[in-house]
Amino acid sequence: MEYLPLFVDLKDRACLVVGGGEIAARKASLLLKANAKVTMVAPDISASTKALVETKQVIWLKKAFEKAQLVDQMLVIAATDKNDVNKDVYQHAKALNILVNVADCPELCDFILPSILDRSPVIVAVSSGGHSPILARQLRARLETLIPPGYGNLAALVGRYRDAVKAKFSKLSMRRRFWETILQGQVADHVLAGRDELGEQTLQAVLADISPEELQQGEVYLVGAGPGDPELLTFKALRLMQQADVVFYDRLVSKEVLALVRKEAEQVYVGKQRAWHAVRQEEINQMLLEHAKQGKRVLRLKGGDPFIFGRGGEEIETLAAENIHFQIVPGVTAASGCATYAGIPLTHRDYAQSCTFVTGQLKEGELELNWSALVQPRQTVVVYMGLAGLSVLSQQFIEHGMPADMPAALIQQGTTEHQQVWVSTIAELPKVAEREKPVAPTLIIIGEVVKLHSSLAWFNAH
């Protein structure tokens, strides 16, 4: 980050605006919204500034800028049309360790003023770091449609009941869960629809009825993180990721997806890869169980879809046997995500009427697959975790009747910025892997549809 976002209490604090034009008037008006005591310095003033002076909202010093005017000021804004004056203000303020902003000159700014969405007491600030104020305003305009004015009333309602909730629920975790229940339920619905009184009555009823024990029940969220691109997450996945107390994640979860988990959540890496298991599956099952029994909201974040070669079923069986509450959120599986980002349709009327997913993990050097079913014509075969056994795969496919020139592809780290695609034939694919040395996760797609990659590739296409 170039700038640290801060919300500053300026109530009754002295602030100086150097300049008397329209831009200076806008800066002064913004400070006044925060209840600052504003002084403006300028030999002449615009109509907008004059209106502020005549209504006694600001003090006007009808003179040129002088260093002495900076004494006792908390912050200063320079907004004149004279570069030498603006630079003079900046240098003197810096010498006195006073925060300074020079309008439209990011290199002469200790702080910048963001584009603001005001839903007081909810304030949303959008900044481009001074690179493009117009872009920041456009983003704020989009947020205007997503955050209706009712959110201000909702925040005010929550503020009025914070002490009552704190008195009833001693633990921070219980209070957080209570407010999550309120803000995702009928109370929020009523207030956002303009039914403030009904919303408050509903909050009072929930607060009276709910017990601390109800807020201490643990739960596990089994969430599919998709193949890597965070934009492929579902809304539900993102919501549960923001509620977790602790997250258990594996090596297939991208850092971009992991960054979206609630910042305060404890993160536990349980990554597994071939021939090296950081944590055995049985241990993972027990850790989920133990943390849920402690009353925590446990997020089990798995790459792709948890029920497609993800052993999610085993984890849920353990929880169900102990009567632990759980939710399951499907994710975009690697076959779908990687194929789509590689421009390879898994089915196509001219090439494939069916698609089969298999795991390519070796067991004692062999693959236990129904080869005769996999070599049927007009079919696409997607192999997960098949990189180590690629030579065996190639040999067995050909021995069971697949044409040696059947198109095949390797997709490394699909849907991410590191995605690479290599297209060859089933016979030559092991040689491609030996030459290019792809790393996990790498998906294998076999079938006539692979031919479409050359014309349909769109992601990271050069």
ChimeraX attribute file (.defattr): number of C-alpha atoms within 10 A of each C-alpha:
attribute: neighborCount
match mode: 1-to-1
recipient: residues
	/A:1	5
	/A:2	7
	/A:3	12
	/A:4	8
	/A:5	13
	/A:6	8
	/A:7	8
	/A:8	7
	/A:9	10
	/A:10	17
	/A:11	13
	/A:12	12
	/A:13	16
	/A:14	18
	/A:15	21
	/A:16	26
	/A:17	27
	/A:18	26
	/A:19	29
	/A:20	27
	/A:21	19
	/A:22	16
	/A:23	18
	/A:24	25
	/A:25	24
	/A:26	14
	/A:27	18
	/A:28	27
	/A:29	19
	/A:30	14
	/A:31	19
	/A:32	19
	/A:33	10
	/A:34	14
	/A:35	16
	/A:36	22
	/A:37	19
	/A:38	21
	/A:39	20
	/A:40	28
	/A:41	23
	/A:42	18
	/A:43	13
	/A:44	15
	/A:45	20
	/A:46	14
	/A:47	12
	/A:48	16
	/A:49	24
	/A:50	17
	/A:51	14
	/A:52	18
	/A:53	16
	/A:54	11
	/A:55	8
	/A:56	10
	/A:57	18
	/A:58	23
	/A:59	15
	/A:60	22
	/A:61	16
	/A:62	13
	/A:63	11
	/A:64	12
	/A:65	21
	/A:66	13
	/A:67	12
	/A:68	8
	/A:69	13
	/A:70	19
	/A:71	12
	/A:72	13
	/A:73	18
	/A:74	16
	/A:75	20
	/A:76	23
	/A:77	26
	/A:78	32
	/A:79	26
	/A:80	21
	/A:81	13
	/A:82	10
	/A:83	13
	/A:84	10
	/A:85	18
	/A:86	22
	/A:87	15
	/A:88	15
	/A:89	24
	/A:90	22
	/A:91	15
	/A:92	16
	/A:93	21
	/A:94	15
	/A:95	8
	/A:96	13
	/A:97	11
	/A:98	18
	/A:99	16
	/A:100	24
	/A:101	25
	/A:102	24
	/A:103	20
	/A:104	14
	/A:105	16
	/A:106	14
	/A:107	9
	/A:108	19
	/A:109	19
	/A:110	15
	/A:111	19
	/A:112	21
	/A:113	16
	/A:114	18
	/A:115	20
	/A:116	16
	/A:117	18
	/A:118	14
	/A:119	18
	/A:120	14
	/A:121	13
	/A:122	15
	/A:123	12
	/A:124	16
	/A:125	15
	/A:126	19
	/A:127	21
	/A:128	17
	/A:129	17
	/A:130	20
	/A:131	12
	/A:132	10
	/A:133	17
	/A:134	13
	/A:135	14
	/A:136	19
	/A:137	18
	/A:138	13
	/A:139	15
	/A:140	20
	/A:141	14
	/A:142	10
	/A:143	14
	/A:144	15
	/A:145	9
	/A:146	9
	/A:147	16
	/A:148	12
	/A:149	17
	/A:150	20
	/A:151	18
	/A:152	18
	/A:153	19
	/A:154	24
	/A:155	17
	/A:156	14
	/A:157	19
	/A:158	16
	/A:159	12
	/A:160	11
	/A:161	15
	/A:162	12
	/A:163	11
	/A:164	12
	/A:165	18
	/A:166	13
	/A:167	11
	/A:168	15
	/A:169	18
	/A:170	11
	/A:171	13
	/A:172	10
	/A:173	15
	/A:174	22
	/A:175	19
	/A:176	15
	/A:177	16
	/A:178	20
	/A:179	15
	/A:180	12
	/A:181	15
	/A:182	19
	/A:183	16
	/A:184	10
	/A:185	13
	/A:186	15
	/A:187	24
	/A:188	25
	/A:189	17
	/A:190	18
	/A:191	21
	/A:192	19
	/A:193	11
	/A:194	15
	/A:195	14
	/A:196	19
	/A:197	13
	/A:198	14
	/A:199	22
	/A:200	20
	/A:201	12
	/A:202	18
	/A:203	21
	/A:204	14
	/A:205	11
	/A:206	15
	/A:207	16
	/A:208	11
	/A:209	7
	/A:210	12
	/A:211	14
	/A:212	14
	/A:213	10
	/A:214	12
	/A:215	19
	/A:216	18
	/A:217	16
	/A:218	20
	/A:219	23
	/A:220	26
	/A:221	23
	/A:222	26
	/A:223	29
	/A:224	27
	/A:225	32
	/A:226	30
	/A:227	29
	/A:228	27
	/A:229	20
	/A:230	20
	/A:231	11
	/A:232	15
	/A:233	21
	/A:234	17
	/A:235	11
	/A:236	13
	/A:237	21
	/A:238	17
	/A:239	13
	/A:240	20
	/A:241	28
	/A:242	16
	/A:243	20
	/A:244	23
	/A:245	22
	/A:246	23
	/A:247	24
	/A:248	19
	/A:249	22
	/A:250	19
	/A:251	16
	/A:252	20
	/A:253	21
	/A:254	20
	/A:255	12
	/A:256	13
	/A:257	21
	/A:258	18
	/A:259	11
	/A:260	13
	/A:261	24
	/A:262	19
	/A:263	14
	/A:264	11
	/A:265	17
	/A:266	14
	/A:267	17
	/A:268	12
	/A:269	12
	/A:270	18
	/A:271	17
	/A:272	16
	/A:273	13
	/A:274	10
	/A:275	5
	/A:276	9
	/A:277	11
	/A:278	12
	/A:279	13
	/A:280	12
	/A:281	15
	/A:282	11
	/A:283	11
	/A:284	15
	/A:285	17
	/A:286	14
	/A:287	14
	/A:288	26
	/A:289	23
	/A:290	15
	/A:291	17
	/A:292	24
	/A:293	16
	/A:294	12
	/A:295	18
	/A:296	20
	/A:297	28
	/A:298	28
	/A:299	30
	/A:300	26
	/A:301	26
	/A:302	27
	/A:303	24
	/A:304	26
	/A:305	24
	/A:306	25
	/A:307	19
	/A:308	21
	/A:309	15
	/A:310	15
	/A:311	13
	/A:312	19
	/A:313	13
	/A:314	14
	/A:315	21
	/A:316	22
	/A:317	12
	/A:318	16
	/A:319	20
	/A:320	13
	/A:321	8
	/A:322	11
	/A:323	10
	/A:324	17
	/A:325	15
	/A:326	17
	/A:327	12
	/A:328	17
	/A:329	19
	/A:330	20
	/A:331	23
	/A:332	22
	/A:333	20
	/A:334	25
	/A:335	25
	/A:336	17
	/A:337	19
	/A:338	28
	/A:339	24
	/A:340	19
	/A:341	22
	/A:342	28
	/A:343	20
	/A:344	24
	/A:345	19
	/A:346	25
	/A:347	17
	/A:348	16
	/A:349	9
	/A:350	9
	/A:351	19
	/A:352	18
	/A:353	13
	/A:354	15
	/A:355	16
	/A:356	13
	/A:357	15
	/A:358	16
	/A:359	15
	/A:360	23
	/A:361	19
	/A:362	18
	/A:363	9
	/A:364	6
	/A:365	9
	/A:366	12
	/A:367	17
	/A:368	10
	/A:369	13
	/A:370	10
	/A:371	17
	/A:372	13
	/A:373	11
	/A:374	21
	/A:375	21
	/A:376	14
	/A:377	15
	/A:378	17
	/A:379	22
	/A:380	27
	/A:381	21
	/A:382	26
	/A:383	22
	/A:384	20
	/A:385	21
	/A:386	23
	/A:387	24
	/A:388	16
	/A:389	17
	/A:390	21
	/A:391	18
	/A:392	17
	/A:393	24
	/A:394	19
	/A:395	15
	/A:396	17
	/A:397	19
	/A:398	17
	/A:399	14
	/A:400	15
	/A:401	13
	/A:402	21
	/A:403	15
	/A:404	15
	/A:405	14
	/A:406	19
	/A:407	21
	/A:408	25
	/A:409	26
	/A:410	26
	/A:411	25
	/A:412	20
	/A:413	24
	/A:414	26
	/A:415	25
	/A:416	18
	/A:417	11
	/A:418	9
	/A:419	17
	/A:420	18
	/A:421	21
	/A:422	17
	/A:423	20
	/A:424	19
	/A:425	19
	/A:426	27
	/A:427	21
	/A:428	17
	/A:429	22
	/A:430	23
	/A:431	14
	/A:432	17
	/A:433	17
	/A:434	10
	/A:435	9
	/A:436	10
	/A:437	11
	/A:438	18
	/A:439	11
	/A:440	17
	/A:441	18
	/A:442	22
	/A:443	23
	/A:444	26
	/A:445	25
	/A:446	24
	/A:447	27
	/A:448	22
	/A:449	24
	/A:450	24
	/A:451	19
	/A:452	16
	/A:453	20
	/A:454	13
	/A:455	9
	/A:456	15
	/A:457	17
	/A:458	13
	/A:459	16
	/A:460	14
	/A:461	11
	/A:462	5
